[in-house]
Amino acid sequence: MINEKDKEKYKDKLITAMVFHAEDTGGLVIHLNGFESQEHANNFCKKLMKNSGIEYKSVKEMFDLPTIH
């Protein structure tokens, strides 16, 4: 159970999602936005993957690639 202090901590932190489902291939793309930092995004992703039963390694953990925008 989450306590009142933790509720306040997360109250103003909104993460939004766009979900695209390709019915013909069964594919799913999820775009999440609203993280405070790269670390916040990575921690969220790791928890999401773990809770989904999907083994996950970030590209940064596997390769030393530059960020492309």
Backbone bond lengths (Angstrom), bond angles and torsions (degrees), N, CA, C in turn:
res aa  C-N    CA-C-N  psi(-1)  N-CA   C-N-CA  omega(-1)  CA-C   N-CA-C  phi
1 M - - - 1.451 - - 1.525 109.09 -
2 I 1.315 116.51 135.34 1.464 121.35 -179.28 1.532 110.12 -85.02
3 N 1.335 115.73 135.36 1.463 119.47 -178.92 1.535 110.92 -88.67
4 E 1.329 116.36 171.13 1.468 121.86 -175.85 1.530 112.45 -62.02
5 K 1.323 117.21 -37.76 1.464 120.82 179.26 1.528 110.58 -62.09
6 D 1.328 116.51 -44.08 1.461 120.65 178.69 1.524 111.45 -67.85
7 K 1.322 118.09 -35.50 1.469 121.10 177.23 1.522 110.32 -59.20
8 E 1.320 117.35 -44.99 1.460 121.44 179.45 1.527 110.86 -65.10
9 K 1.317 116.02 -37.00 1.455 121.75 -179.26 1.532 111.52 -59.49
10 Y 1.336 116.47 -37.24 1.459 121.05 -175.91 1.522 113.99 -102.32
11 K 1.312 117.57 -3.51 1.459 122.46 -173.55 1.525 113.12 -56.94
12 D 1.326 118.29 -45.67 1.457 121.87 -175.29 1.526 113.35 -93.22
13 K 1.296 118.25 7.47 1.450 121.78 -178.01 1.531 109.06 -99.97
14 L 1.321 115.93 100.74 1.452 121.10 -177.35 1.523 110.10 -104.36
15 I 1.299 115.73 122.49 1.456 121.74 174.83 1.520 106.05 -110.12
16 T 1.328 116.37 125.33 1.457 120.74 -179.59 1.525 109.50 -107.26
17 A 1.313 115.71 158.56 1.467 120.43 -178.74 1.518 110.71 -137.19
18 M 1.329 115.32 142.27 1.466 122.58 167.95 1.522 105.15 -116.53
19 V 1.305 116.03 130.52 1.460 120.43 -177.58 1.527 108.96 -120.45
20 F 1.317 116.12 127.63 1.463 122.61 178.04 1.519 108.09 -115.49
21 H 1.318 116.14 125.93 1.458 121.22 -179.58 1.520 108.98 -116.63
22 A 1.316 116.61 122.19 1.463 122.23 177.03 1.523 107.60 -94.88
23 E 1.320 115.65 98.52 1.458 120.20 -175.47 1.524 112.79 -62.46
24 D 1.330 117.24 -33.97 1.463 120.03 -177.14 1.526 113.17 -69.83
25 T 1.346 117.64 -28.55 1.466 120.32 -179.12 1.524 113.17 -111.86
26 G 1.332 116.62 -10.91 1.456 119.84 -177.03 1.514 112.35 77.04
27 G 1.338 116.02 14.20 1.457 120.72 -179.79 1.523 112.14 -80.12
28 L 1.310 115.49 157.81 1.454 121.58 179.73 1.522 108.46 -142.76
29 V 1.329 116.74 128.17 1.456 122.43 176.19 1.517 106.84 -120.50
30 I 1.332 115.95 128.36 1.459 121.27 179.07 1.520 108.16 -120.71
31 H 1.328 116.48 123.96 1.460 121.84 175.99 1.522 107.61 -109.37
32 L 1.328 116.44 119.36 1.464 122.01 -179.98 1.525 108.83 -108.99
33 N 1.322 116.32 139.02 1.452 121.70 -177.34 1.530 109.45 -136.81
34 G 1.322 117.19 148.98 1.455 120.82 173.71 1.512 114.87 116.09
35 F 1.313 117.23 12.24 1.459 119.94 -179.97 1.522 110.20 -77.42
36 E 1.323 116.17 147.59 1.462 121.60 -179.04 1.525 112.46 -75.97
37 S 1.317 116.69 -27.49 1.462 120.55 -176.88 1.526 109.08 -158.43
38 Q 1.320 114.78 170.76 1.465 120.77 176.00 1.523 110.49 -62.26
39 E 1.332 116.11 -39.13 1.464 120.66 179.04 1.536 111.02 -63.04
40 H 1.325 116.90 -42.20 1.464 121.74 177.91 1.528 110.03 -60.41
41 A 1.335 116.58 -45.24 1.468 121.22 179.35 1.529 111.03 -63.43
42 N 1.325 117.12 -44.34 1.468 120.58 -179.69 1.524 111.53 -63.40
43 N 1.337 117.14 -43.53 1.463 120.24 179.23 1.527 111.33 -63.36
44 F 1.322 116.54 -41.04 1.464 121.11 177.79 1.526 110.46 -62.39
45 C 1.322 115.86 -45.89 1.467 120.94 -178.76 1.524 111.28 -62.62
46 K 1.317 116.86 -45.00 1.464 120.15 179.86 1.525 111.21 -61.44
47 K 1.334 116.37 -41.81 1.464 119.86 179.39 1.526 110.98 -67.58
48 L 1.341 117.00 -41.42 1.454 121.71 178.28 1.534 111.24 -60.79
49 M 1.321 116.20 -46.08 1.459 120.45 -179.45 1.526 111.09 -66.47
50 K 1.335 116.93 -42.76 1.464 120.83 179.63 1.524 110.50 -61.74
51 N 1.332 116.57 -45.97 1.461 120.63 179.96 1.524 112.53 -66.44
52 S 1.344 116.85 -22.65 1.458 121.55 179.04 1.525 112.29 -89.24
53 G 1.327 116.22 -7.08 1.459 120.23 -179.03 1.516 113.35 78.35
54 I 1.335 116.81 22.19 1.463 121.69 -178.39 1.522 108.86 -106.81
55 E 1.336 116.49 126.33 1.461 120.11 176.86 1.517 108.29 -70.33
56 Y 1.334 117.31 132.84 1.463 121.06 -171.87 1.511 111.92 -135.68
57 K 1.312 115.49 133.93 1.465 123.54 168.57 1.516 106.19 -135.11
58 S 1.327 116.84 132.70 1.459 119.54 178.51 1.524 109.39 -73.84
59 V 1.314 115.86 157.30 1.461 121.14 177.59 1.525 109.65 -61.14
60 K 1.338 116.52 -36.49 1.469 120.01 179.62 1.518 111.70 -64.67
61 E 1.333 117.63 -31.41 1.455 120.70 178.06 1.523 111.83 -72.51
62 M 1.323 116.30 -26.85 1.460 120.64 -176.65 1.534 113.41 -94.70
63 F 1.337 116.41 -33.50 1.462 121.21 -175.38 1.524 109.85 -137.93
64 D 1.316 116.27 155.45 1.460 120.88 175.30 1.532 107.97 -98.66
65 L 1.343 115.58 77.72 1.455 120.95 -176.70 1.516 111.42 -103.41
66 P 1.327 117.68 146.92 1.467 120.17 176.45 1.533 109.76 -74.94
67 T 1.336 115.96 156.84 1.464 121.17 175.39 1.509 108.61 -79.27
68 I 1.325 117.64 131.75 1.470 122.62 -179.77 1.518 107.89 -114.34
69 H 1.313 116.13 129.02 1.466 121.39 179.03 1.500 109.91 -117.03
